[in-house]
Amino acid sequence: MVDSLKKKLVPLQPGQSFKFTVLETLDRIKEEFQFLQAQYHSLKIECEKLASEKTEMQRHYIMVSFSTLILSDLPYAPVNTA
């Protein structure tokens, strides 16, 4: 980012307004801010998705653990194959 700004900046010419350079810099800052906002939004959505998946996995783990506990407490009854 800094290198691209250095390449695009031109020295002021006699009679050239300083405001143009300031406005140009502000536009670049605005674009960078919008890019960072979009990146933040996408990362926030990804985090929410991962949190939801984590909750779902914990729910499945509890169900499997509970089922295993119940099955281990059942008395063993041999099956007659005759």
Biopython code that builds the backbone (N, CA, C, O; Angstrom):
import numpy as np
from Bio.PDB.StructureBuilder import StructureBuilder

atoms = [
    (1, "MET", "N", (0.833, -1.195, 0.000)),
    (1, "MET", "CA", (0.000, 0.000, 0.000)),
    (1, "MET", "C", (0.865, 1.240, 0.000)),
    (1, "MET", "O", (0.628, 2.152, -0.793)),
    (2, "VAL", "N", (1.859, 1.302, 0.864)),
    (2, "VAL", "CA", (2.704, 2.488, 0.947)),
    (2, "VAL", "C", (3.494, 2.662, -0.340)),
    (2, "VAL", "O", (3.643, 3.784, -0.825)),
    (3, "ASP", "N", (4.009, 1.553, -0.908)),
    (3, "ASP", "CA", (4.745, 1.648, -2.163)),
    (3, "ASP", "C", (3.872, 2.170, -3.288)),
    (3, "ASP", "O", (4.321, 2.978, -4.101)),
    (4, "SER", "N", (2.616, 1.712, -3.343)),
    (4, "SER", "CA", (1.723, 2.181, -4.401)),
    (4, "SER", "C", (1.417, 3.662, -4.234)),
    (4, "SER", "O", (1.246, 4.370, -5.227)),
    (5, "LEU", "N", (1.343, 4.151, -2.982)),
    (5, "LEU", "CA", (1.116, 5.583, -2.769)),
    (5, "LEU", "C", (2.325, 6.389, -3.212)),
    (5, "LEU", "O", (2.179, 7.460, -3.801)),
    (6, "LYS", "N", (3.522, 5.880, -2.930)),
    (6, "LYS", "CA", (4.725, 6.599, -3.317)),
    (6, "LYS", "C", (4.835, 6.714, -4.831)),
    (6, "LYS", "O", (5.268, 7.744, -5.348)),
    (7, "LYS", "N", (4.447, 5.663, -5.540)),
    (7, "LYS", "CA", (4.542, 5.670, -6.991)),
    (7, "LYS", "C", (3.555, 6.642, -7.619)),
    (7, "LYS", "O", (3.864, 7.263, -8.637)),
    (8, "LYS", "N", (2.374, 6.783, -7.029)),
    (8, "LYS", "CA", (1.333, 7.602, -7.637)),
    (8, "LYS", "C", (1.450, 9.083, -7.276)),
    (8, "LYS", "O", (0.916, 9.934, -7.988)),
    (9, "LEU", "N", (2.147, 9.404, -6.170)),
    (9, "LEU", "CA", (2.254, 10.798, -5.757)),
    (9, "LEU", "C", (3.191, 11.546, -6.706)),
    (9, "LEU", "O", (4.275, 11.065, -7.039)),
    (10, "VAL", "N", (2.764, 12.697, -7.121)),
    (10, "VAL", "CA", (3.571, 13.528, -8.009)),
    (10, "VAL", "C", (3.914, 14.806, -7.258)),
    (10, "VAL", "O", (3.091, 15.318, -6.498)),
    (11, "PRO", "N", (5.117, 15.326, -7.462)),
    (11, "PRO", "CA", (5.442, 16.576, -6.774)),
    (11, "PRO", "C", (4.555, 17.715, -7.261)),
    (11, "PRO", "O", (4.102, 17.718, -8.406)),
    (12, "LEU", "N", (4.315, 18.674, -6.386)),
    (12, "LEU", "CA", (3.472, 19.817, -6.732)),
    (12, "LEU", "C", (4.164, 20.680, -7.782)),
    (12, "LEU", "O", (5.361, 20.956, -7.693)),
    (13, "GLN", "N", (3.401, 21.092, -8.759)),
    (13, "GLN", "CA", (3.888, 21.999, -9.798)),
    (13, "GLN", "C", (3.528, 23.423, -9.395)),
    (13, "GLN", "O", (2.592, 23.624, -8.621)),
    (14, "PRO", "N", (4.254, 24.412, -9.906)),
    (14, "PRO", "CA", (3.888, 25.806, -9.590)),
    (14, "PRO", "C", (2.449, 26.079, -10.028)),
    (14, "PRO", "O", (2.062, 25.764, -11.154)),
    (15, "GLY", "N", (1.680, 26.657, -9.141)),
    (15, "GLY", "CA", (0.294, 26.980, -9.433)),
    (15, "GLY", "C", (-0.669, 25.830, -9.160)),
    (15, "GLY", "O", (-1.884, 26.015, -9.234)),
    (16, "GLN", "N", (-0.151, 24.656, -8.848)),
    (16, "GLN", "CA", (-1.018, 23.501, -8.563)),
    (16, "GLN", "C", (-1.552, 23.628, -7.139)),
    (16, "GLN", "O", (-0.824, 24.015, -6.224)),
    (17, "SER", "N", (-2.806, 23.306, -6.965)),
    (17, "SER", "CA", (-3.442, 23.423, -5.666)),
    (17, "SER", "C", (-3.040, 22.251, -4.776)),
    (17, "SER", "O", (-2.983, 21.110, -5.236)),
    (18, "PHE", "N", (-2.763, 22.527, -3.516)),
    (18, "PHE", "CA", (-2.422, 21.491, -2.545)),
    (18, "PHE", "C", (-3.638, 20.657, -2.199)),
    (18, "PHE", "O", (-3.498, 19.493, -1.823)),
    (19, "LYS", "N", (-4.830, 21.223, -2.318)),
    (19, "LYS", "CA", (-6.064, 20.526, -1.966)),
    (19, "LYS", "C", (-6.271, 19.279, -2.829)),
    (19, "LYS", "O", (-6.804, 18.277, -2.353)),
    (20, "PHE", "N", (-5.859, 19.339, -4.074)),
    (20, "PHE", "CA", (-6.021, 18.189, -4.955)),
    (20, "PHE", "C", (-5.285, 16.983, -4.389)),
    (20, "PHE", "O", (-5.821, 15.875, -4.383)),
    (21, "THR", "N", (-4.088, 17.186, -3.924)),
    (21, "THR", "CA", (-3.310, 16.085, -3.349)),
    (21, "THR", "C", (-3.974, 15.579, -2.064)),
    (21, "THR", "O", (-4.020, 14.373, -1.825)),
    (22, "VAL", "N", (-4.478, 16.480, -1.253)),
    (22, "VAL", "CA", (-5.154, 16.077, -0.022)),
    (22, "VAL", "C", (-6.420, 15.290, -0.355)),
    (22, "VAL", "O", (-6.684, 14.253, 0.254)),
    (23, "LEU", "N", (-7.201, 15.775, -1.314)),
    (23, "LEU", "CA", (-8.422, 15.064, -1.699)),
    (23, "LEU", "C", (-8.096, 13.694, -2.279)),
    (23, "LEU", "O", (-8.785, 12.712, -2.003)),
    (24, "GLU", "N", (-7.052, 13.638, -3.073)),
    (24, "GLU", "CA", (-6.642, 12.353, -3.648)),
    (24, "GLU", "C", (-6.242, 11.383, -2.534)),
    (24, "GLU", "O", (-6.606, 10.208, -2.567)),
    (25, "THR", "N", (-5.503, 11.875, -1.562)),
    (25, "THR", "CA", (-5.102, 11.034, -0.428)),
    (25, "THR", "C", (-6.315, 10.595, 0.383)),
    (25, "THR", "O", (-6.395, 9.445, 0.815)),
    (26, "LEU", "N", (-7.248, 11.501, 0.586)),
    (26, "LEU", "CA", (-8.466, 11.141, 1.313)),
    (26, "LEU", "C", (-9.261, 10.078, 0.568)),
    (26, "LEU", "O", (-9.819, 9.175, 1.191)),
    (27, "ASP", "N", (-9.320, 10.171, -0.751)),
    (27, "ASP", "CA", (-10.008, 9.157, -1.543)),
    (27, "ASP", "C", (-9.337, 7.794, -1.380)),
    (27, "ASP", "O", (-10.015, 6.773, -1.265)),
    (28, "ARG", "N", (-8.017, 7.783, -1.371)),
    (28, "ARG", "CA", (-7.294, 6.521, -1.189)),
    (28, "ARG", "C", (-7.574, 5.941, 0.192)),
    (28, "ARG", "O", (-7.781, 4.738, 0.346)),
    (29, "ILE", "N", (-7.578, 6.817, 1.193)),
    (29, "ILE", "CA", (-7.866, 6.355, 2.560)),
    (29, "ILE", "C", (-9.288, 5.804, 2.636)),
    (29, "ILE", "O", (-9.531, 4.783, 3.279)),
    (30, "LYS", "N", (-10.211, 6.477, 1.985)),
    (30, "LYS", "CA", (-11.601, 6.027, 1.981)),
    (30, "LYS", "C", (-11.723, 4.650, 1.313)),
    (30, "LYS", "O", (-12.423, 3.772, 1.817)),
    (31, "GLU", "N", (-11.040, 4.470, 0.182)),
    (31, "GLU", "CA", (-11.076, 3.174, -0.512)),
    (31, "GLU", "C", (-10.487, 2.080, 0.364)),
    (31, "GLU", "O", (-11.039, 0.984, 0.456)),
    (32, "GLU", "N", (-9.360, 2.382, 1.008)),
    (32, "GLU", "CA", (-8.724, 1.395, 1.878)),
    (32, "GLU", "C", (-9.634, 1.051, 3.057)),
    (32, "GLU", "O", (-9.734, -0.114, 3.443)),
    (33, "PHE", "N", (-10.289, 2.048, 3.625)),
    (33, "PHE", "CA", (-11.212, 1.831, 4.733)),
    (33, "PHE", "C", (-12.381, 0.949, 4.302)),
    (33, "PHE", "O", (-12.778, 0.039, 5.029)),
    (34, "GLN", "N", (-12.926, 1.219, 3.125)),
    (34, "GLN", "CA", (-14.036, 0.407, 2.626)),
    (34, "GLN", "C", (-13.594, -1.030, 2.392)),
    (34, "GLN", "O", (-14.342, -1.968, 2.669)),
    (35, "PHE", "N", (-12.365, -1.203, 1.878)),
    (35, "PHE", "CA", (-11.827, -2.545, 1.679)),
    (35, "PHE", "C", (-11.701, -3.267, 3.023)),
    (35, "PHE", "O", (-12.072, -4.435, 3.141)),
    (36, "LEU", "N", (-11.176, -2.567, 4.037)),
    (36, "LEU", "CA", (-11.022, -3.173, 5.353)),
    (36, "LEU", "C", (-12.370, -3.489, 5.989)),
    (36, "LEU", "O", (-12.513, -4.501, 6.676)),
    (37, "GLN", "N", (-13.358, -2.629, 5.764)),
    (37, "GLN", "CA", (-14.703, -2.896, 6.287)),
    (37, "GLN", "C", (-15.277, -4.163, 5.649)),
    (37, "GLN", "O", (-15.875, -4.992, 6.334)),
    (38, "ALA", "N", (-15.094, -4.306, 4.342)),
    (38, "ALA", "CA", (-15.599, -5.500, 3.653)),
    (38, "ALA", "C", (-14.891, -6.748, 4.166)),
    (38, "ALA", "O", (-15.518, -7.788, 4.367)),
    (39, "GLN", "N", (-13.588, -6.638, 4.374)),
    (39, "GLN", "CA", (-12.820, -7.763, 4.898)),
    (39, "GLN", "C", (-13.298, -8.119, 6.311)),
    (39, "GLN", "O", (-13.472, -9.295, 6.631)),
    (40, "TYR", "N", (-13.506, -7.114, 7.143)),
    (40, "TYR", "CA", (-13.996, -7.330, 8.504)),
    (40, "TYR", "C", (-15.353, -8.027, 8.478)),
    (40, "TYR", "O", (-15.594, -8.971, 9.231)),
    (41, "HIS", "N", (-16.237, -7.548, 7.598)),
    (41, "HIS", "CA", (-17.573, -8.129, 7.506)),
    (41, "HIS", "C", (-17.492, -9.603, 7.119)),
    (41, "HIS", "O", (-18.182, -10.442, 7.697)),
    (42, "SER", "N", (-16.651, -9.911, 6.145)),
    (42, "SER", "CA", (-16.536, -11.296, 5.702)),
    (42, "SER", "C", (-15.930, -12.173, 6.802)),
    (42, "SER", "O", (-16.358, -13.313, 6.984)),
    (43, "LEU", "N", (-14.938, -11.655, 7.538)),
    (43, "LEU", "CA", (-14.349, -12.426, 8.637)),
    (43, "LEU", "C", (-15.344, -12.611, 9.785)),
    (43, "LEU", "O", (-15.363, -13.657, 10.435)),
    (44, "LYS", "N", (-16.158, -11.606, 10.027)),
    (44, "LYS", "CA", (-17.173, -11.704, 11.082)),
    (44, "LYS", "C", (-18.185, -12.798, 10.736)),
    (44, "LYS", "O", (-18.574, -13.584, 11.600)),
    (45, "ILE", "N", (-18.607, -12.846, 9.478)),
    (45, "ILE", "CA", (-19.550, -13.883, 9.041)),
    (45, "ILE", "C", (-18.915, -15.262, 9.178)),
    (45, "ILE", "O", (-19.574, -16.212, 9.602)),
    (46, "GLU", "N", (-17.636, -15.374, 8.820)),
    (46, "GLU", "CA", (-16.931, -16.651, 8.940)),
    (46, "GLU", "C", (-16.844, -17.089, 10.408)),
    (46, "GLU", "O", (-17.025, -18.268, 10.714)),
    (47, "CYS", "N", (-16.571, -16.152, 11.307)),
    (47, "CYS", "CA", (-16.505, -16.474, 12.740)),
    (47, "CYS", "C", (-17.860, -16.930, 13.264)),
    (47, "CYS", "O", (-17.940, -17.877, 14.046)),
    (48, "GLU", "N", (-18.914, -16.264, 12.840)),
    (48, "GLU", "CA", (-20.260, -16.662, 13.267)),
    (48, "GLU", "C", (-20.594, -18.056, 12.762)),
    (48, "GLU", "O", (-21.210, -18.849, 13.473)),
    (49, "LYS", "N", (-20.186, -18.354, 11.527)),
    (49, "LYS", "CA", (-20.429, -19.675, 10.947)),
    (49, "LYS", "C", (-19.669, -20.742, 11.743)),
    (49, "LYS", "O", (-20.217, -21.803, 12.043)),
    (50, "LEU", "N", (-18.412, -20.462, 12.081)),
    (50, "LEU", "CA", (-17.613, -21.416, 12.847)),
    (50, "LEU", "C", (-18.174, -21.607, 14.254)),
    (50, "LEU", "O", (-18.166, -22.722, 14.776)),
    (51, "ALA", "N", (-18.652, -20.547, 14.863)),
    (51, "ALA", "CA", (-19.255, -20.658, 16.201)),
    (51, "ALA", "C", (-20.500, -21.528, 16.146)),
    (51, "ALA", "O", (-20.747, -22.334, 17.043)),
    (52, "SER", "N", (-21.281, -21.361, 15.086)),
    (52, "SER", "CA", (-22.487, -22.171, 14.919)),
    (52, "SER", "C", (-22.124, -23.650, 14.729)),
    (52, "SER", "O", (-22.760, -24.532, 15.306)),
    (53, "GLU", "N", (-21.096, -23.909, 13.913)),
    (53, "GLU", "CA", (-20.648, -25.289, 13.697)),
    (53, "GLU", "C", (-20.122, -25.896, 14.992)),
    (53, "GLU", "O", (-20.360, -27.070, 15.272)),
    (54, "LYS", "N", (-19.407, -25.097, 15.780)),
    (54, "LYS", "CA", (-18.884, -25.573, 17.063)),
    (54, "LYS", "C", (-20.033, -25.983, 17.985)),
    (54, "LYS", "O", (-19.981, -27.038, 18.618)),
    (55, "THR", "N", (-21.053, -25.159, 18.057)),
    (55, "THR", "CA", (-22.214, -25.465, 18.895)),
    (55, "THR", "C", (-22.875, -26.754, 18.438)),
    (55, "THR", "O", (-23.255, -27.591, 19.256)),
    (56, "GLU", "N", (-23.008, -26.907, 17.136)),
    (56, "GLU", "CA", (-23.623, -28.120, 16.582)),
    (56, "GLU", "C", (-22.789, -29.360, 16.909)),
    (56, "GLU", "O", (-23.338, -30.403, 17.265)),
    (57, "MET", "N", (-21.470, -29.245, 16.789)),
    (57, "MET", "CA", (-20.587, -30.377, 17.102)),
    (57, "MET", "C", (-20.666, -30.731, 18.593)),
    (57, "MET", "O", (-20.662, -31.908, 18.953)),
    (58, "GLN", "N", (-20.738, -29.718, 19.451)),
    (58, "GLN", "CA", (-20.863, -29.989, 20.883)),
    (58, "GLN", "C", (-22.180, -30.696, 21.187)),
    (58, "GLN", "O", (-22.234, -31.593, 22.028)),
    (59, "ARG", "N", (-23.230, -30.287, 20.502)),
    (59, "ARG", "CA", (-24.536, -30.920, 20.694)),
    (59, "ARG", "C", (-24.473, -32.400, 20.291)),
    (59, "ARG", "O", (-24.992, -33.266, 20.995)),
    (60, "HIS", "N", (-23.830, -32.676, 19.148)),
    (60, "HIS", "CA", (-23.693, -34.071, 18.703)),
    (60, "HIS", "C", (-22.845, -34.875, 19.696)),
    (60, "HIS", "O", (-23.161, -36.025, 20.003)),
    (61, "TYR", "N", (-21.787, -34.270, 20.182)),
    (61, "TYR", "CA", (-20.920, -34.959, 21.140)),
    (61, "TYR", "C", (-21.703, -35.342, 22.397)),
    (61, "TYR", "O", (-21.576, -36.459, 22.899)),
    (62, "ILE", "N", (-22.503, -34.418, 22.894)),
    (62, "ILE", "CA", (-23.306, -34.701, 24.093)),
    (62, "ILE", "C", (-24.304, -35.825, 23.821)),
    (62, "ILE", "O", (-24.497, -36.705, 24.659)),
    (63, "MET", "N", (-24.940, -35.791, 22.639)),
    (63, "MET", "CA", (-25.906, -36.852, 22.295)),
    (63, "MET", "C", (-25.217, -38.209, 22.223)),
    (63, "MET", "O", (-25.753, -39.194, 22.732)),
    (64, "VAL", "N", (-24.046, -38.283, 21.606)),
    (64, "VAL", "CA", (-23.323, -39.555, 21.493)),
    (64, "VAL", "C", (-22.861, -40.020, 22.868)),
    (64, "VAL", "O", (-22.960, -41.204, 23.192)),
    (65, "SER", "N", (-22.354, -39.090, 23.679)),
    (65, "SER", "CA", (-21.905, -39.457, 25.031)),
    (65, "SER", "C", (-23.069, -39.987, 25.861)),
    (65, "SER", "O", (-22.934, -40.985, 26.569)),
    (66, "PHE", "N", (-24.200, -39.320, 25.771)),
    (66, "PHE", "CA", (-25.384, -39.745, 26.515)),
    (66, "PHE", "C", (-25.844, -41.126, 26.035)),
    (66, "PHE", "O", (-26.183, -41.987, 26.847)),
    (67, "SER", "N", (-25.853, -41.330, 24.724)),
    (67, "SER", "CA", (-26.261, -42.634, 24.178)),
    (67, "SER", "C", (-25.309, -43.724, 24.626)),
    (67, "SER", "O", (-25.749, -44.821, 24.970)),
    (68, "THR", "N", (-24.018, -43.449, 24.629)),
    (68, "THR", "CA", (-23.026, -44.430, 25.069)),
    (68, "THR", "C", (-23.221, -44.768, 26.538)),
    (68, "THR", "O", (-23.132, -45.930, 26.934)),
    (69, "LEU", "N", (-23.485, -43.757, 27.334)),
    (69, "LEU", "CA", (-23.704, -43.971, 28.764)),
    (69, "LEU", "C", (-24.928, -44.858, 28.994)),
    (69, "LEU", "O", (-24.886, -45.775, 29.815)),
    (70, "ILE", "N", (-25.999, -44.592, 28.282)),
    (70, "ILE", "CA", (-27.222, -45.385, 28.424)),
    (70, "ILE", "C", (-26.971, -46.824, 27.984)),
    (70, "ILE", "O", (-27.387, -47.759, 28.669)),
    (71, "LEU", "N", (-26.296, -47.015, 26.851)),
    (71, "LEU", "CA", (-26.027, -48.364, 26.352)),
    (71, "LEU", "C", (-25.106, -49.141, 27.287)),
    (71, "LEU", "O", (-25.246, -50.355, 27.433)),
    (72, "SER", "N", (-24.173, -48.450, 27.913)),
    (72, "SER", "CA", (-23.251, -49.159, 28.812)),
    (72, "SER", "C", (-23.953, -49.577, 30.109)),
    (72, "SER", "O", (-23.500, -50.502, 30.783)),
    (73, "ASP", "N", (-25.033, -48.917, 30.459)),
    (73, "ASP", "CA", (-25.774, -49.271, 31.675)),
    (73, "ASP", "C", (-26.813, -50.367, 31.445)),
    (73, "ASP", "O", (-27.351, -50.917, 32.406)),
    (74, "LEU", "N", (-27.102, -50.690, 30.177)),
    (74, "LEU", "CA", (-28.085, -51.736, 29.902)),
    (74, "LEU", "C", (-27.503, -53.097, 30.243)),
    (74, "LEU", "O", (-26.342, -53.367, 29.938)),
    (75, "PRO", "N", (-28.300, -53.963, 30.876)),
    (75, "PRO", "CA", (-27.786, -55.311, 31.186)),
    (75, "PRO", "C", (-27.599, -56.117, 29.889)),
    (75, "PRO", "O", (-28.369, -56.001, 28.936)),
    (76, "TYR", "N", (-26.574, -56.911, 29.904)),
    (76, "TYR", "CA", (-26.292, -57.728, 28.724)),
    (76, "TYR", "C", (-27.187, -58.949, 28.731)),
    (76, "TYR", "O", (-27.233, -59.690, 29.713)),
    (77, "ALA", "N", (-27.896, -59.158, 27.640)),
    (77, "ALA", "CA", (-28.773, -60.336, 27.535)),
    (77, "ALA", "C", (-28.284, -61.151, 26.338)),
    (77, "ALA", "O", (-28.298, -60.672, 25.204)),
    (78, "PRO", "N", (-27.859, -62.367, 26.596)),
    (78, "PRO", "CA", (-27.376, -63.196, 25.461)),
    (78, "PRO", "C", (-28.519, -63.515, 24.511)),
    (78, "PRO", "O", (-29.664, -63.703, 24.924)),
    (79, "VAL", "N", (-28.184, -63.571, 23.242)),
    (79, "VAL", "CA", (-29.182, -63.838, 22.219)),
    (79, "VAL", "C", (-29.161, -65.328, 21.920)),
    (79, "VAL", "O", (-28.099, -65.902, 21.676)),
    (80, "ASN", "N", (-30.339, -65.958, 21.937)),
    (80, "ASN", "CA", (-30.430, -67.392, 21.617)),
    (80, "ASN", "C", (-30.404, -67.536, 20.096)),
    (80, "ASN", "O", (-31.205, -66.933, 19.381)),
    (81, "THR", "N", (-29.476, -68.339, 19.632)),
    (81, "THR", "CA", (-29.372, -68.564, 18.185)),
    (81, "THR", "C", (-29.913, -69.929, 17.790)),
    (81, "THR", "O", (-29.816, -70.310, 16.623)),
    (82, "ALA", "N", (-30.476, -70.667, 18.725)),
    (82, "ALA", "CA", (-30.953, -72.014, 18.421)),
    (82, "ALA", "C", (-32.316, -72.038, 17.827)),
    (82, "ALA", "O", (-32.839, -73.111, 17.523)),
]
sb = StructureBuilder()
sb.init_structure("model")
sb.init_model(0)
sb.init_chain("A")
sb.init_seg("    ")
for serial, (resi, resn, name, xyz) in enumerate(atoms, 1):
    if name == "N":
        sb.init_residue(resn, " ", resi, " ")
    sb.init_atom(name, np.array(xyz, "f"), 0.0, 1.0, " ", f" {name:<3s}", serial, name[0])
structure = sb.get_structure()
